[in-house]
Amino acid sequence: MRVYTFGNGTAEGSADMIDVLGGKGAGLAGMSRLGVPVPPGFTLPTDACRAFYAGGETLPDGLWEAVERGLAFVEQARDRRLGDPARPLLVSVRSGAAVSMPGMMDTILNVGLTPAAVEGLAAESGDRRFALDSHRRFLEMFAEVALGVDATVLQDVREAVRDAAGLGDAHRLPDSMLARLPDAYRAALLRHAAVEVPVDPRAQVEAALIGVFRSWNTRRALRFRRQNGIPDDLGTAVTVQAMVFGNLGAGSATGVAFTRDPNSGARRLFGEYLPEAQGEDVVSGAFTPYPLSRADARPGAPTLEDSDATAYAELTRIADLLERALGDVQDLEFTIERGTVWMLQTRAAKRSARAEVRTAVEMADEGTIDRDTALLRVDPERLTRLIHPSVDLHARPRVLARGLPASPGAVSGIAVFDPEEAVRRSAAGERVILVRVETSAEDMEGIRAAVGVLTSRGGMTSHAALVARGLGRCCVTGCADIVVNERKGQMTLRKGSAVLETGTWLTLDGGTGEVMLGEVATSPADPPAAFATLMGWADARRCLEVRANADNAAEAGRALELGADGIGLCRTEHMFLDYDRVSLVREMVFADSVATRRAVVERILPLQRKDFAALLERAGGKVIAVRLLDLPLHDVMPSQREELSDLAAQLSMPVDVLVNRARVMRATNPVMGHRGCRLGLTFPEVYEIQVRALFEAALDVGGAHQIEVVVPLVTCAEEMHRLRRRITHMAARVADERGAPPVPFTVGTMIESPRACLVADRIAEAADFFLFGANDLTSATFCIHRDDAGRYLPFYLENEVLAYDPFVRLDREGVGQLVRTAIERGRAARPGLACGLSGAQTADPDTIAFCHEVGLDYVSCAAHRVPIARLAAAQAAVRGEGSSP
């Protein structure tokens, strides 16, 4: 076991050893090697933390000897000795994981400060108050972190002394009272916890190390790692560093700086500082810091640029040096000790989505990084905040629940549980959020009237999600954190059991899936000029085509405006979501004769023809893949006797006969029932009229078209052969009737079952392309229904039964292997077979990386996710994941 020293222009580690030294330790080593003024210190590597926990929370063998070597290095570098009453060495003990976890772990400052050292520090500095205040800070931090004592124990003592002095701020206590605080703290610690702060400075260091190691597994750190997908076995490094003092009187300060504005991305020094303070004062929120530069000056507030121009110039020089050397925007922590600038940390800066895009492009233009690096710098998911309204970054909302981000945007409105009430209140000028268990065709007018939709059930392709996206409404679905009672007009939070009634103000963020209480401030869509540049670079770099799912002309238009290469999937069943059209499908399904069914189909023909014509016009010659009807009959079954009565009248059929027919036709498992190509084979009129409408529309519109006809849910080759013959026959028939050349087209299939993947070579004999349906293939492989998964999937994720939601990220081990097998077998039978993937997972960067790796030709995602997929595809190409053609 060893430690890594740094300081005085030398370092045993380096900036690229983040996995070993953590972000803080690697940054300090890198700065020291660059000659940046860094207080000397040493870092205990992450494997020491892992060994600490493996050994039952004790320091591993050999570590203390290495710590002694590190302490000797620091003592020599600073010409001070730990525990020396005349020239005491004080150190900070700080955590620093390989993955940034801001504020989640602990730090102790001024370790090594004993009663004797307090007097020596006071004499050496000529500032007794500084020495006393440093001791106070040490005792408070040490008690909480190293001894595990609740912070309020010593806070109560300090506040009692403050109140007795008649002061409003404990930091203004006179020296005499500060001098008495250590004895009062000692008594409180003995009384409340039977513990004491050790006087031996080496014992302090040892206890501080153990305390900081233990902060890796505090409740807040564990929760943060769960929420951000950070493994628990990484461990934290710990850095021990000589103290420098920002509270050492005039000319001293502490602060945080960014090499560029983290909000806008502007190239200038940005940050805040506090004079005569220590680091935790800036981040604690107890004080209001001052801006560094005049550009951010507030009326009446000083700036470092004005108050200490020399220190500001030095800080600017260091910031420029570090950004150029490290090739990224830096987040800096610094201390100024009597005019001398010391750097305590540098790391890649967190920044807004706007700044992320702007800085990536500008740094590439400046030559600091190349374009590939610029593409990797931007998180694809964060692009949503640029192209759709989002919750303001500075808002501090109360998040009530989280569901699936089904349709983007951020909206506020009053909760309404009845669609008719939503229509009334919207007409009266109120902003309404429609809250339902799940929506159906009967809710359409309520969805249109609402600014947003929230459902407790359903997935990313549920009725609510599809309709909301088509109408451009914000939508959060599958919110298992709430229980909706539509009849009572209320919803109950599963955690906390709070009940929210009709009229409660809510805010939805369709980009994150968050449901917030009240009217939360939002920011409009406002991409910077650099966004178009970055997307252009992404398109030039990616190998995968990015198409969009679009079921109407408006949705197709939005997709193409966002850069889609075409329409990868038009799901024709979604054209029947309105009540009037659902009624037509019901008439067709329940018709008791072929003649009656054909009569209904003839009424559908002009509607479908008009739909397809609008889509083809909007596609403008780009590829458009039209999936024939894939509608489980369960979805159109009337649920109320009143609806059955209306349908019976339309069909001139006794209602009791219709009730019995509905009972017979109702599927035990709708997802595995009478749907997909089975519907087209058993009710041939349905696909016949759809194909006729499609090719008639193509001839009506004119021009060149790239039409792909998609046959859904094929599980055996014979299904594909039969339906291909029918499609080809109808296309030729339409052309012959019109006296026109046949419209060019290809015929392919949705691969949505494990069997289809395994017999893909035989299916490929009749298919020009495969389009993998990730949603249904995942359902079939896991035996999970998307709409039911919300009842147990959160438990699986929280308890790590599954690493991620397979309906959000493609399961590589199971579903992915089926896809890989189908591609290999399909292309063996038909070389050059085009293959794509559609489904809710297709805008997930890891899923897109998999698609690139296995050689898919394209992905098809929701229209609003197109920019995300474009950038993720470019990143996959940059990383060289596989050998996509």
N, C-alpha and C positions, 0 to 999 in steps of 0.2 A: 504494500500500500504506500502511495506517495502523494505529495502535494506539489503544486506547480507555482513557483514564485514569479513575481513580476515587479517592475519598478525601475527607476533610474535608467530608462532606455533599454532595458533587457526584459526578456520573458522566456520562461521555460515552455510555455504553451503558445498557441497562436489563435488568430481570429477564426480559423475554420474548424476549431476543435469544440464546436458547440455541444455535441453529444457527450463529450467528456467533461468540459468545464462549465457547461450551462451558458446561457446567453450572456450573463453578467461577467463571468470569468473569462470567456472568450473575448468579449469586448475589451476588457481591461488589458488582456495580453496583447491584443492587436494594437490598442492605443499606445501601449508602452513601447512596442517595437517600432512604431512610427515616430517616437520621440515626443509624444504628447505628454504634458505634465500630469502624471498619475501618482497618487500616494502609493508607496510600495505595499505589497501584501502577498498573499498566496491563496490558492483555491484548492479545496478538497473536492475531488472529482465525483461524478454522479455514482460511480460504482461503490464509493464509500457509503453513500446513503443506502444503496441496495444491501450492502453488507451489514449496515446498522440494523435494518429491519430483519434480515435473515438471522442475525445473532440475538434476537430478542430485545431490540432497542438498546444495545450497548455499543460503544465504539469498538470497531474491529481491531484485532491484534495488529500491532505495528503502526497503527494510525497515529497514536499520540507521539511516537518518536518522530514521525514525519512532521507533525505539527510543531514540535520543538525546533526542528530544523527551519521551518518556515518562520517561526517567531524570531529566531536568531538572525535570519536574513533581514527582517523588517527592523529589528533593533539596530543592526549595523547601518542599514540604509538611512535611518532617521536619527542615528546617534542618540538613542533613548533606550531605556530599559523598562520592561514590564515590572511594575511595582516599585520602581525607583522613586522615592519621595521628592527628590530634587528635580529630576527630568523624567517624569513618568511617560511611558508609552501607552497610549490608549488606542484601542482598535474597535472597528465595527465588525460585526458578524452578520453577514447577509446571505439570504438564500438566492438561488438563481438557476431555474430549471432550463432544460434545452428548449422547451416550448414556452413562450411567454405566458405567464399567469399573473397578470398585474394585480397587486393588492391581495393575493390569495395566501402568500406565505409571509414569514416573519423576519424581522431585522432587530438587532440590538446594537445601540450605539454606546460609545464611551466605556467599553468593557476594559477592565483593568483599573478603574477608578476606585480607590480605597480612601478612607478618611485621611490617611497621611498624604496620599497623592493629591487630594483636594487642596491641601495647604501648599504643596509644592507647585501645583498648577496655578494657584492664585498668585504666588510670589513670582513665578516665572513670567506670567502674562501681564502682571500688574493690574489684574482685573478680578477681584475676589468674587464679584457677582457672577461673572462668567463661569468660574470654577464651581460655585454653589449650584448654579442652574444646570450645569452639565451633570453634576452628581444627581440632582433631582430626576433629570431625564433618564439617566442610567437605571436608577432604582425602579422607576415605574415600568420601563420596558423589560428589564430583567425579571421582575416579579411576574409579569404577565406571560412572557415567552418561555423563560427558563424554569420558573417555579410553578407555572400553571395556575397562578392566582388570578381570580377575576379582576379585570382592570378597575372595576368600580370600587374595590376595597381601598386602594391608595387614592383614587380620585375623591372619594368621600372625605378622606383625611385632609387632602389639599384644599378642598372646598370649605371644610370647616375652619381651617386656618385663615383662608381668604375672607370668609364671612366675619370671623372674629376681628380681622383687621379692618373691616368695613370697606373692602375693595371689591370691585366688580370683575377683576381679572387677576387670576392667580399669578400671572407672569409679572405683575407689578408688586409682588410681595417685597418688603424691605429685606436687606441682607440678613438681619437678625432672625427674621422668621424663616427665611430659606435655610439658614444654618440649623434650625431646630427641626426641620422636616425629616431628616434621616432617622432621628430617634423616634419620631412619631410613626414613621413608616415601619420601622423595626417592630415596634409594639403591636401595630395593626397586623403585621404578617404573622407574628407569634399567636396573637389572639384568634385570628380568623382561620389560619391554615397551619400553624405550628411549623413554620419554615423561616429560614433566615437567608439573606444574601451573603454569600461567602466573602470573607475579607481577603483571602488568598487570591491574587489576580489570575493565577493559572487555573485555579478551581473555577473562577468566573468564566474563563475561556472555555473550559471543558463543558460546563453546564450550558453555556450559550450555544456551543456546537450541537449538543443533544437537543436543546430546545428548538433550534432552527431545523434540524433533521425531522423532528416530530411535526413541525408545521406542514410538512409534505402531506400528512394524512389528517389534517383538521377537517371538520365537516365542510367548511366553505371551500377548501381546496378540492375535496372529493367531489362536491357538487359541481364545481367549475369544470373539472375534468370530464364528468359525465355529460355535461351540456355541450362540451366542445370536442368530444371524441378523443381525449388525450389518454393514452394508456397509463395505468397505475404503476407499472413496473419501471418507468423511466428513472424515477428518483430525482432529487435536486442536488446540484453542487452547492457548496458553501464557500463563500469568500471571506477571508479575514484580512482586513486592510487598515493601515495606519489612519487614525482620525486626523482630519483637517477641520477647522472650525469656522463655520459661517456666522457664528454668534460671538466672535472674538472682537466685539467693539466696532468702532467706526472703520469703514473700509472693508468690512466683511459682509458676506451675503451668501445665500444659497438659492438655487433655482433649477428650472427645467427649460431646455431650449430645443427647437426643431430646426434643422437646416433649411427647411422650406415650410411654408404655411400648411399645416395638416388639414385645414378645412378647404382652402381654395387651390392649393398646390403652387401658389406663387413663389418665385425663387427669391426668398429673403429670410433672414433670421427671425424666428418667431418664438415667443415663450414668455415666461414670467419669472420673477425673482422676489425674494424677501430679504431686506437688509437685516443684519444682526439676528440670524435665525439658523436653525438646523434643518436638514432635509425633510423630516417628517412634517414640519410646520407648513411646507408648501402644499403637500398632498392631503393633509388632514382635514382641510376645510375649515379649520378654526380661525384662519386669518385670510384676508384678501390680498393676494400678491399683486405686484405691479408689473406692467409690461416691460419687456426688454428694450424695445425700439420705439422711436418717435412715431413710426407708422401706425402703431397700435395704441398710442397714448390716449389716456382718458383725462378729462378736465380735472385739474388739481392733483393728479397722480404723477409721481416721479417716474422716470425711466432710467434704466441702467445706462443707456446711450448718453443721457445728459448728466447723470450724477457721477459716473465713473467711465469717461470716454476711453481710457487706457484699457480697462478690463473689458469693455464692450468690444474694442478692436481686437483684443487677443481672443476673445470668445468667437468672434466672427472668423478670424484666421483659422482657429482650430476646427470650426464647423465646416469650412470649405475644404480643409485638408482631409477630414474624415469622410466627407461625402465623396470626394474624388477617389480616395483610396479604397473605400468599401463599396462604392458603386451603388449606393442607395440612400434615400432620405434617412437621416439619423435623428433619433430621439436621445437627447443628451441630458445627463444630470451633472451639475457642477457646483463647486463651492469656491467662493472667493475669500481667502484668509488674509486680511490686512493688505489687500491689493493684489495678491497672487492668485491667479486662476488655476484651480485644480479640477481635473475631470474625473468623475466617479463612475460614470457608466455611459456606454453608447450601444444602441441597438437599432435595428430597422424600425422606423416609425410607423405606428398605426395612423391611418389617415382616412378621410372620407372617401367614398367611391369616386367623387368628382376629382379629388386630389390624386387618388390612385391612378386614374386614367391620365390625367394631365402630366403628372410627374414622370410616368413611364414613357410617354411620347416625347416630352421635352428632353429627358435625359438621354434618350436614344438620338434625338436630333443634335444634342450637344456633343455626342460621341463618348459620353461616360459609360454607356452600355450599348449593346447591339439590339437589333429589333427582336430577335428571338427572346432575349432576356426581358425586353419590354413587354412582350406578350405574356410571359410567365409571371410578371409582376402584378397582374390584375386578377383578382378573384372573379371568375365568371358570374357567380351568384350575385355579386354586388352590383352588377350592371342593372339589375332590376330597379335599384334606387335612382338610376339616372333616367330611365325611359318610362317610368311610371311614378305617379305620386307616392310618397312614402311618409312614414312617421318622422317628424323632425328629430334630428340627431340630438338636439339639446333638450328635448322633452323627457320627462321622467314619469312615464305612464305606469299605472298599476295594471300589470298583466294578470288577467283573471284566468285565462285558459289558452291552450294552444291546439290548433287543428292542422289540417292540410292546406297549404297555400294554393288554392285551386284556381284563383283568377286574380291578377295583380291589382295594385292600387291601394290607397289608404283612404278610408272614409269614416265619417262620424254620423250617427243618426240615432233615433229613438228605437228601442226594441219593440217590434210588433210581431205577434205570433199568428195572426190570421191574415191571409192574403187579401180578403175583401177590405179589412180594416186598413191594410197597407195602401190600397188604392184610394180609400177615402181620405186618409190623413195626408198622403202625398198630394192629392188634389187641393187640399187646404193649405199647401205650402210647407208642410213639415218634411224634414229629411228622415227617411225610414230605413231601418235595417230589418229585413224579414228573417225571423228566426223560426226554423222548422226542424222536426226530426229528420226528414228528408223531403225533397220537393217532388212534385209530379206534374203532369200536364195541366191539371186543374189549378196549379199555382202560378201559371204563366203571367197573368195580369198583375199579380202581386209582385213578382220578380221584376217586371218591367217598371213598376212604380217605385221600387226600392232603389236606394243608392248602393246597397250591399246585401249579401245573403250569408247567413250563418246556419249550418246544419250540424246536428250531433252525430249523424250517421252519413255514410257515403264516402266514396273515394274521389280521386282526381278526375275520374271519368263518370261520375254520377250525374243524374239529371241536373242537379243544382249547378255543378261545376260546368257542365257543357253549355247550359242555357246562359249562365252568367258570363262566360267567356264570349259567347256569341253576341251578347248584348253589350259587352264592355263593362259589366258590373264587377265590382270587387266581391270576392267570395272566399269564405273559409268553410271547408267541409270536414266531415269525420272528426269533429271536435269531441273526443271521448271524455274530456274534462267536464262536460256539462250534461245535465239531464233535462230535456225539454218536455214540458207539459203544455201542449198546444191548447187543450181545452180550458185550462186555468189561466193561460196567458202568462206563463212564468218559466224560468229556467233555474235550476239548482246547480251550484258548483259542487263537484264531487269532493273536492278538498276544501274543507271549511264549512260546507253545508249552507253557504249564503244563498238566499233566494232573491232573484232579480225579476221584477214585475214589468208588465207592459209600460212603456214610457221611459224606461231607464236609458240614459244616454250610454252608447257603446261606441268604440272605435275599432274597426277591423283593419288589419294590415294583410292584404292578400299576397304580399311578397314573402312574409315570414310565417303566416298562419296564426299570428297573435290576436287575441281578443282582449281589449283593454276597457277599463271602466272610464266613463266620462268622455268629453269632447277633447281629444288630444290634438295638439298642433301638428299639421302636416306640411310637407314641402312639395311643391309641384315638380313635375318632370322637367329637367333642365340639363340635358347632357352638354358638356363642354365641347368646343370645337375639336379637341383632340380625340373625342369618341369616334368620329367618322374616320379619322386617320388610323386609329388602332384597329377598327373593324376592317379597313382596307388591308392592313398588314395581315390580319387574321385570315381573310379570304385568300390571300396570295399564298399563305403557308399551309392551310389545311388540305387534307386529302379527301376527307369525307364530304359529300354533299349534305347540306342541311335543308331539309324540306319541312313543311308545316302541315299540321292537321287543320283543316278548315272545312266547315260544313255549309258555308254560305258565302256569297260574294263579299260581304263586308269583312268577314273574318279573313278571307283570302287576301283582300286588299291590305289589311293590317300586317299580315304575315310578309307579303312582298315588300311593303314599305320598310319592314324591319330586316330585310335582306335575305329572305328565304329563297332557295334555288328553285322552288316549285311547290306544288301541293302534294305532299306525300301520302295523304289519306283524307278522302272525303267520305265520312261515315253517313251513308244515305238514311239510316234509321233516325239520325238526329234531325233530319228534315221533317220528321213527323212528331216533334215534341209538342207542338201546339195542340190544343184540345180538338179543334176542328179536324185536323189531319189525323189525330189518333182515332177519331170516330170513323174515318174512312177505313183505316187499317182494321178496326174492330169489325166493321161491316164485311170486309173481305174475308177475315179469318172465320167469322161465324156463319158465313153464307153456306147454305145447305145444298148448293148445286154449283156446277161449273159455270152455268149460264149466269147465275146471280153474281158469282165471284168476278166473272169477266166484265159484267156491267159496272161493278165497283172499280175495277182496275182501269177501265176506260175513263172514269172520272179522275183517277190519280194521274193519268198520262199527261194532261196539259200542265198540271202543277209541277211534276218532275221535269218536264221539258223546259219550263220557264226557269226552274232552279238551276238546271245544268247549263242553260244558255248564259245565265248571269255569271256563273262560275267560270265558264270557258272564256267569256269576254274578259273577265278580270285577270285570268291567268296569262293572257297575252302571249300565247304560244309556249309558255313554260309547261313542264310536265304537270299533269294532274291525274292522280290515281283515285278512281271512284270505286269504293267498296260497295258491292251489292248488299241488299238488306240483311243485316245481322241483328234481328230483334227477337229476343226471347218472348214467346207468346205470353208469358207471365206478365210482361211489362205492359201489355195492352188489355189485359183482362179487366173488365169493369169490377170495381170493388164494392159498389153500393147497389142495392136493389133498384133504386131510382134510375141509375145509369143503365141497368139491364132492361128496365121497362122502356126507356127511350130507344135503346138499340133494337129491342123487339119490335117496336112500332116501325122503325125504319126498315126492318127486314120483313115486315108483315108475318111475324112469327110469334106464337104464343110465348109469353114470358116464362112460363114454367119449363117449356122445351129449351129455351135459351139458358135458363139457370142450370138445367141438367147438362147441357152441352158445355157450359163453362166449367162445371165441376169435372167433367171427363177430361177436358183439355188442360186443366190446371196442372202444371208440372210439379213433381215432387222436388226436383232440383232444377230450377229454371236455367242455371248456368250450364248444366249438362243436358238440357232438354231439347225442345223443338225450336232450333235456332240455326243460324249460319246457313251453310249450303244445304242443310237438311230441309230448311224452309223452301229453298229454291227448287229442290227436287220434288218435294211433295205438293207444293203449290207452284207449278211451273209458270203460271200466269204472272206471278209477282216479278221474277227476274226478267221474264220476257218483256214486260212493259217498261221496266227500268232501263234495259238495254236499248229498247226502241227509243225511249225518251232521250237517252244520252246521245245516240247517233243522229237522231233528228235534230237535236239542239246543235250538234257540231256542224251539220250541214246548213242550218239556219244562220248560225253565227258567221260561217265561212272562215277562210284563213287556214293556216297550218296549226295543227294541234298535236300535242304529245299525250295521248290518252292511254292510261293503264286501267284495265278492268280487273278488279281484285275480287276473287272468290273467297268468302270467309269460312273459317273453321273447317278446312278440309282435313280429314283424318285418313283417307285411303285414296289410292290413285284413281279408282273407278269414278269416284265423285268428281274429280277434276276432269277426267276425260269426257264424261257426259255433259258437264256444264260448259266446258270449252266448246264442244260441238254446237250447243244451243246458242252460245254467245256469237260464235262465228257465223252461224246461219242467220241470226237476226240482223247482224251488221250488214251482211250481204243483201238481205231482203230489203232493208231500209234504203240502201244505195240503189237497188233495182227499182223500187217504187218511186224514188226521186229522180231516177235517170241520171245519177251522179256517180263519179268514181267512189269506190269504197273509202271510208275514213280510215287512215292508218291507226292501228292500235296494237297493244300487246295484252296478254292475259296472264295473270299470276295469281298467287294464292296467299292468304294469311296462314302462317305456320303458328298454331296456337296450342298444340297438344304434344305431349311427349311422343305419342305414336307417330305423329306427322314428322317429327324430327328423325325418328329411327327409320322411317321408310321414305325419306326425302329423295332418294335416288329414283324411286318409282314415280313419285309425284312430279319430279322435275321433268319427266318425259312429256308431260302435258302443260308445263308451266314455264313461262318466259322469265319469271322472277319470283323470288320469295320475299314476303314482307312478314317478319316475325312480330307477332303481337305479344309484347312483353307482359302486359297485364294478365291476359288469360293464360299465357304459358306459365307465368309465376303462380297463378291460382291453381292450375292443374298440377304443377310440380310439388307445391307445398301443401296441397289440399286445404287452401285457405281461401275463403270468400272475402274479397276486399271490404265489403260493407259490414261484415261481421268482425273483421280483424281488430277494430277499435276496442272491442271488449277485453281482449287479452294481449294484443301486441304491445301496448305500453309496458305491461309487466315484463314481457320478454326482453324489451330493450333496456329497461331500467335495471334488470337483474342479469343482463348480459347472456341470456339464453341465445339471443340473436345479436350480432354486432351492429346491425342496421336494419331498417325497414326495407324488405325486398320489393315493396311497391314504390319505393323512392329511388333505390339504387339496385341495379341488376345483380342478382345472386350469381357470382361467377362460378362457384363450385358446382351448383346443380343446374340452374337454368342456363347459365353460360356454357356449360359443357354440352347441353342439348343443342344450343345454337351452333356451337363449333362443329358438332357432329353433322348437323343438317347441312351446313355450308359445304363441308368436305364431301358428303355423299351427293348432294345436289349438283355440285360443280363437276364431280366425277362423271355423272350421267349426262350433264349438259354443260360443257365448258363455257365459261363466260357468263354463267347464270348470275344475273343481278340480284343482290341481296340487300335488304334494308331492315331497320328496326323501328318500330313505333311503340308508344306506350308512355305512361307517366314517368318512367325512368330515363327517357331519352335526353333530357336536358341535364342530367346529373353528370358532372365531369368524369367521375370514375367509370360510369357506364359508357360514356363516349370514348374514353381511353380503351375500354375493352372492345368496342366496335372497331376502332382503328386497328387494334392488335389482331383481331381475327379476320380482317380484310373485308368488312362490310363496305358497301358502296355509298350508303347514305343512312341518315337517321331522319325520322319525322317526329316533330315535337309540337306542343301547343304553340300557337302563333306568338304569344308574348314571351316565349322562352327562346325564340330563334337567335337573338344576339348572344345569349348565354351559350347555346350550343355551338355557334360559329367560333367563339373564342376558345371554348373547351376543345373543339376539334383541332384548332391550330396548336394549342398547348400539347395535345397528344402527339401531333406530328413533330413538334420541337423536341419533345422528350424521347422521340424515337421508339415509341411503344409498339413494337411489331414491325411488320413490313407491308403496310397498306399500299395497294397499287396506286 
